[in-house]
Amino acid sequence: MGRAGWASSPGSLAGQFEAPFGGMGPTTMFTLPVLRFLKDTGTTLEQLASVAVIQRQWASLNPRATLKDPTTVEAVLADRMIAYPFTKSQCCLVTDGGGALILVSAERAKDFPQAPVYILGSGESTETPMISQMQDLTRSRAFQMAGARAFETSGINHSDVDHLMIYDAFAHLPLYGLEDLGFCGRGEAGAFIASGQTAPGGRLPLNTNGGGLSYMHSGMYGMYALQESVRQVRGTAAAQVNGVELSVCHGVGGMFGASGTIIMSATETR
């Protein structure tokens, strides 16, 4: 009997049906959907590279970020190739780290010294344990279902959102997240990011701690995305955005097959 785990486990589904064809974990397995995404949506390599550039801009404002030096689209594309189309700058960091959140009732939270942050809604979904079995390689059904449920349970609209966190193990995930969560139309996310809409001063601040590409990535990055949403809503983030009342935090796991979305607010009700 094989061990459960990554594709290197012969007994796992991925080990039987993906690993024999060259899939060797996240870096190579994520290239399968992203290449199809680029082809079908017309998203360019330059737009994909702009994800790393914009998140470095946010990281430069965060004293605790691992990578703070500014970069450019040209530098990202010229960086060492890891697995096409991802260069090193488009792959998450490998760092140590840890985090914790305290979750209590809204009534109990009023006794604490810091302003509470409230959870208005949440959603989660799983699609498949194997990328090759996604219904559509250019869309994540898990993203779509988790996001829709979170918005439904919170009762908010996309226009209400002041701040957004999307787990960015690799540069394409913010593109999928923006489109699958409904912030951008089909094929529009690349241009949206490249035009500065998610950058400092943009209308939808995204991954404001620098993300997994520039801030840190200890293997399970979701905790840090949640913490950044809390800090932005509370008004204590390193790269604080003015007037954040609502933050959407979106995570991915299970090799693209699972997703969760949490909507946080500065007020208990909307």
C-alpha positions, 0 to 999 in steps of 0.5 A: 500500500502506498502512502498518501501525499504528493505525487511521489507517493505511488499509491496516491491518485496523483502518483498513479495518474499524473506523476508518470507523465512528469508532474513533480509537485506544485511547481510543475503541476501548476503549469498545466492550467496556467498555460491553457489559461494564457492561451484561452484568455489572451493573457500575456507573459508580461501581464503574468509577470506584473503580478510579481512586480505589483506585489513587490511594491507592497512588500517594499512597504512591509518591514517584515517582508523577505524581498523588498527591492523593487523589480520590473516586468523585464527583470521577472521575465529574465529571472531563472526559469523554474518551470515554464512559464514560471521564473523564480520571481513568479514562484513562492518563497520558502521561509520559516514562520508561524502565526495564530488567530484568536477566534471568539464570540462577538460579545467576548471580543468587545472585552479585548484591548484591540478593536475586533474584526468580525466574520460576515461570511464564509464559503469553502469547496473542493473540486478534485485532488488532481489538477488534470481532472479539473472541469476547466483548467482555466477556471477553478470551480472550487474558487467559484463556489467558495467565493459565491457562498461567502458573498451569499452568507455575508450579504455584500456586493463586490463593490463593497470590498475595500481590500482583497487577499488571494493566496499566491503560491504562484503568480497566476493564482491572483488572476484566477482569483480575480476572475473566479471570485467575480472581481474581473470578467473573463480574461480581464485580470491580467490587464487589471493588475498590469494597469495598477488597479491592485497596486498601492493607490489602486482601486482594489488593493490586493495582497498588501503584505507582499504575498507569498511571492515577496512577503513569506511562504512557510508552506501553508501561507493561508494564516498570513493572508488571514492575518493581513486581512485582520490587520487591514480591517483593524487599521494596523497593517504595515502597508495600511490602506485608508478606509478598509471596512471590508476585506475578502480573504481567499485561500487555495489548497490541495493542489488547486482542488480546494478553496476557502473564502472569508469576508471580514468587517470592521462592524458586526453587521452590514 
